[in-house]
């Protein structure tokens, strides 16, 4: 049974806006990973994002044998010309 990733507690309306330093956003996300683990979610306003900060887990979610990609028609045409390496 799948479980939800931990969520960073946020404030009403702005969510986790104050947790991400605009000067060092990647470091802010890395600090949250240190606190909440290699997979966690956070929200800013009404948008929720899931962060994967582990190469091991990233390889799992990029495994096209286990997960399918939805490629829009326009992106599919670009992909035909540039190959998968660009995406």
N, C-alpha and C positions, 0 to 999 in steps of 0.2 A: 504494500500500500504506500503510495506516495505521500509525502508530508510537505507542508508549505515551508519555504525557507524563512528564517527569522526575519522579522521586520524591525527596522530601526524606528524607535518611538519618535514621533514628530509632534509638531504643534498643529492645532486646528487651522485649517485653510492653507497655510504655507508649507505644512508637512516638514520635510527635512531641509528646507532651504538654508537654514542657518548652520547646518552640519557640513555644508560644502563650501570651502573657501574658494572664491573665484580666482584668487592669485595662484593657488596650488590645488586644482580640483582632483588631479590624479592621486596626489598624496592624501587628500581628504578621503577619497574612496578606499585607499590602501589602509588608512587608519581605521575606517569602519570595518574593513575585512578583518583586521586584527582583533576587533571587539566582537564581531558577530559571526565570523567564520568565512569560509571560502565561497559560500553562496548566501546572499542576503538580498532583501529588497528594501527600497526606500521610495518615498514619494515627494514630489515637489508640486504644489498646488494639486491638480487632479490627476497627474500622471504618475503612475507607479512603474518603477524600473527594477529589474532583477540584475544583480551584479554577480558575475562569476570571476573570481580572482585566482583561481587555481588552474594551472596548465592541464592537470589531470582531468578535472571536470570539464574544461573547455574542449578537450579532445573528445570527451564523451558526447557533448551536445552537438559537436560538429560531425559526428559519425552519421553519414548519410544512409547507412544500412539500417540504423535504428530510428532516425528522425528524418522527416521529409522537409524539403525546402519549398516554399511557394515563391516562384519567380514570376513577376508580372510580365506581360507580353512585351512591353518596351524594353525592360531589363533583359529579357531573354534574347532579344535581337542584338543588343549591345554585347551580351555575353558570347553570342555566336561569333562576333568579330574579334573580341579581345581574349577569349578563353576564360576558364575558371580562375586563373591566377590573379585576376584583377578584382575578384569579388570575394 
